């Protein structure tokens, strides 16, 4: 009997130890956001249940609170985690609270190493406008985000790799230092005095990470062997991230104060990088003529198909300008054909009501300061679909580059 009691006591001690260890492990579960692009405001955390509720943290004056990106530490392999995401309750500017739909994608993304990303299962949605994502950890930590993050350090890796691959065919440059002192870097591919000149920038709205992945696919195709002939005829100026400050902080950027990047293309820009881009584009136009300006964005949650914003008054255009815009949308629709096929007709930013504001948008400014043959367009790549992954965004970028190659080849001398 004494042996049995001893055995029972031993088992109870072991069970108590395991239970205590589990409790301690759960107690150590914590949310980390102090890294590049990190953002989450913890509403509640129940380690024992593996349940976390967050909302995007509000950065005063820095635009929409829609982007979130966190690392959850203290998980274990096989443990199910329930992430609940609600909208930020406080106004991001006086009197304006952002709709939760902007921070609640149908599929969020997760990573077990902080570098490779996969989509979650489709979110469950509650009547209280909370999105619920259920995921499973594979180890002691787990990264979760609104979409596949593309932060300044990734942009630097891409630019470095392209420069190393192309050598003298490419030249890295610093466009400007931001208001917070961060470099806004770019790369010039092809001969500076090439007969054709193209300017492409991404991420004027910091939360729109998909646009940066499209940009990566674009520039990597431009640097590929398939584009060797193209590079002899065209110089591409590429900026992977314009709003570096807000991307680094994990802020949204859209409708930042005093204005966001894509409303700052005025005679006196607030942001040094916008002023520097204007200066470069004016120099290109004066020396060679600017053939194409492209701005890479992501659209609204309900936009499930990529599309181009085109010029107001397109239907009334005549001559070379009309022909160029039509040829571009035709070629883009031919080449950007899946898994995220682009709409074959332009859309127009009718929500912008005044000519003054249209003139302060990058595409409007570039259109006004280009020549008769210049086209200026904005690509909005859908983010709220099962196909909106980093890999598929990059595919869109490569297809965009091939459309550009075809367009430049057809331009009149």
C-alpha positions, 0 to 999 in steps of 0.5 A: 500500500505504501508503494502505491501511495508513494507512486500516486504522490509522485504522479501528482507531483509530476502532474502539478509540475507539468501544470505549473510549467504550462501555466508559466509558459502561458503566462509568458505569452506576450505581444511584441511590436518594437521592430520595423513596421510593427503595430498592434494595440493589445485589447486583451490577452488570455494566455491560457486560452491562447486568445488575443484581441488587438486593434491597430495602434493609433499614431497621432497625425500619421494617417489611417490606423489600419495596418497591424503587424505583431510577433507573439512570443511564448507559443508552443508547437501545435498550439492553436491561437485565436486572434481577434481584430477590431477597428481602432476606436479613437479618431485618427483625425478630428471627428473621423473614426476609420471603418474596421473593414480597412484592418480586417482582410478576409485572410490575414498572413502568418509566418513562423520565421518572420520572412516567409508568409502564408495566408490564414483561413478566412476570418470569421466575423461577429455582429460587433465587427470583430474579425477572428483568425484561427492559426496554429503555432509551430514553435515558440513564436509566431508572426501575424500581420494584415498582409505580407510586410514589406519594410525598408530593410527588405527594400534595401535587400532588393536594391542591393541584389539588383545592383549586384546583378546588373553592375554598371547597368544600374545605379543606386541613389538616395532620392532624399532624407525624410522629415525624420531623417531616414533615407528614401532610396531608389535605383536607376536601371539602363542608360541615363540618356536612353531614348525612353524614360520611365518613373515608377514609385510605390508605397505613397500610402504606407499601409499598402504593402501589396504595392511594394511587392508588385514593385519588387516583381517589377524591378526584378523582371527589369533586371532579368536576362529577359529584359536585356534588350529593353534595358538598352532602350529604356531607363527606369527610375524606381523608388520602392517605398516613398513614405519610409517614415510611416512604413518603418513606424507601422503607421497607415500614412493615408490622410496623414497630417498636414496631408498624405504623400499622394496629395502633396505634389504641390508647388511647395511639398511638405515631404522632402521625398516628394519635392525630390521626386518632382525635381527628378521628374522635371529634369527627366522631362526637360532632357529626354521626355518622360514616357511613363509615370506609374504609381503603385497602390492597393485599393479598397476592401471591396475591390477584388480585381486590380485596375488602373486609374486613368486620366480625367477627360480620357474619353475626350482626348484625341491624337497621340495622348489618347492613342498612348493611353489606349494602347497602355490599357490594352497591353496591360490587360493582355499581360496582367492576366492572372492570378490577379488579372487587371480590369481592361478599362480605366477607372477614374478617381471621381471621389476627388472633387476638385481640380486643385486636389487632382493636381496635387495627386502624383499622377495628376502632377506628372500628367500636367508636367509631362509632354504630349506623349507622356502617360501617367497611371496608378495601378491599384492591386487588389489585396482582399482576395485569396490570391493576394499573396506576396508571390502573386503580387510579384507576378503582377509586377513581372507582368506589369514590366512585360506590358511596359516592354511591349508599350515602349517597343511600340512608341513612335520615335 
